[in-house]
């Protein structure tokens, strides 16, 4: 059951606070943590074929880094960290099998497909006469169209990784150019 099908009023009261990272923790550190959690959830989802409990996510993070502690990022509890990431659309939370141990999933692929579509339309707009578009600077062009765009919210470590996934899906074509020493993107116009 995804968070979109679970009303917030049905969630336990402790899930409802609006957590924010401590002021002394940089946004970059919280972004790096968001990527780490998204990658961990993605890996666990592949193995479990669905949602994974928050306790499983925390155990996995501790196996990767025994010094991991959500308090280092300004959160009082791991559940508070997950709620923060859910508010940022990094993960979706739903009621888990055990009380106080919500299940987490990555947001539906519809968001990724919409982001791939955005990338495709920006590449088409920038491609004068079908010429390829350089990867460098392309993320800024996407943000001009959609200021809240972030590949990290979609679970990608980098913009290049996002573009490679878009190329794999067929939204764009991506090719390295030794002449420009950059990746070049193209998109076919639909007939």
Secondary structure by P-SEA (a helix, b strand, c coil): ccccccccccccccccccccccccccaaaaaaaaaaaaaaaaaaaaaacccccaaaaaaaaaaacccccccccccccaaaaaaaaaaaccccccccccccbbbbbcccaaaaaaaaaaaaaaaaaacccbbbbbccaaaaaaaaacccccccccccccaaaaaaaaaaaccbbbbbbccccbbbbbbbccc
